[in-house]
């Protein structure tokens, strides 16, 4: 269940946004930084959203914008023919900090720090295994149950619903259950990527 396989389809819809970035004079790294700041903004909104559940809706919009700009920066780099290892490194570092900011914000908002730790480690290990495969000579791994695109989509959808459905189930809100999913499925996805890479290396 990874949305990354639809990346070529999304790339075809990026044309107007890439053109707008060029007109605005933005560099791919500049777009990456803006996407990162939007993710931090989402995390900050989520951290206080229990005071007014409608804030979850604002956080969802920021998350979707982060995910979209995460596609735009790469497409812009290819359009300008400035794709580089340095830009790729910056993009991945900012993505990881963006993931941390969003999940920490979600956990802070519902005061579920144990779930937050389990979720963020699952997310980080998923991403680490994807790039570590490339580091040992394989292609970058995007497969498994939940890739980054899937996570952002889930965060946006669930928090958008949470803005209007604040009820809890078995002591956890929708956001709490989202953290459970990331905690469990994140580590499962990391294991899937590990075994895939190990099999390819044999």
Residue pairs with C-beta under 8 A, 6 or more apart in sequence:
1 145
1 146
1 150
2 142
2 143
2 144
2 145
2 146
2 147
2 149
2 150
3 147
3 149
3 150
3 153
4 142
4 147
4 148
4 149
4 150
5 142
6 149
7 71
7 149
10 71
11 71
11 75
14 71
14 72
14 75
17 68
17 72
17 75
18 72
18 75
18 76
18 79
21 31
21 72
21 76
22 76
22 79
22 80
26 34
26 76
27 76
27 80
27 82
28 73
28 74
28 76
28 77
28 80
28 82
28 83
28 87
28 91
29 73
29 87
29 90
31 69
31 72
31 73
31 76
32 69
32 70
32 73
32 87
32 90
32 91
32 94
33 94
34 69
35 65
35 66
35 69
35 70
35 72
35 73
35 94
35 98
36 66
36 94
36 95
36 97
36 98
38 62
38 63
38 65
38 66
38 69
39 62
39 63
39 66
39 97
39 98
39 99
39 101
39 102
40 97
40 98
40 101
41 62
42 59
42 60
42 62
42 63
42 66
42 101
42 102
42 105
43 59
43 101
43 102
43 103
43 104
43 105
43 106
44 101
44 105
45 55
45 56
45 58
45 59
45 62
45 105
46 55
46 56
46 59
46 102
46 105
46 106
46 108
46 109
46 159
46 175
47 104
47 105
47 108
47 109
48 55
48 109
49 55
49 56
49 59
49 109
49 159
49 162
50 109
50 110
53 162
53 163
53 164
53 166
54 163
55 163
56 159
56 160
56 162
56 163
56 175
57 159
57 160
57 163
59 105
59 159
60 155
60 156
60 157
60 159
60 160
60 163
61 156
63 102
63 152
63 155
63 156
63 159
64 152
64 156
66 98
66 152
67 149
67 152
67 153
67 156
70 91
70 95
70 148
73 87
73 91
74 83
74 91
77 83
77 84
77 87
92 127
92 131
95 127
95 148
96 124
96 127
99 120
99 123
99 124
99 127
99 148
99 151
100 120
100 124
102 155
103 116
103 119
103 120
103 123
103 179
103 182
104 116
104 120
106 116
106 119
106 155
106 159
106 175
106 178
106 179
107 113
107 115
107 116
107 117
107 119
107 120
107 179
108 116
109 175
110 172
110 173
110 175
110 176
110 179
112 172
112 176
112 179
115 176
115 179
115 180
115 183
116 179
118 179
118 182
118 183
118 187
119 179
119 180
119 182
119 183
119 186
120 182
121 186
121 187
122 182
122 183
122 184
122 185
122 186
122 187
122 189
122 190
123 151
123 182
123 186
125 186
125 187
125 190
126 144
126 146
126 147
126 186
126 187
126 189
126 190
126 193
127 148
128 190
129 141
129 190
129 193
129 194
129 197
130 140
130 141
130 142
130 147
130 193
131 140
132 197
133 139
133 140
133 141
133 193
133 196
133 197
133 200
134 140
134 141
136 197
136 201
138 197
138 200
138 201
141 193
141 196
141 197
143 192
143 193
143 196
144 188
144 189
144 190
144 192
144 193
144 196
145 185
145 188
145 189
145 192
146 154
146 182
146 185
146 186
146 189
147 189
151 182
154 178
154 181
155 178
158 174
158 175
158 178
159 174
159 175
159 178
161 174
162 173
162 174
162 175
165 174
166 173
167 173
168 176
169 177
172 180
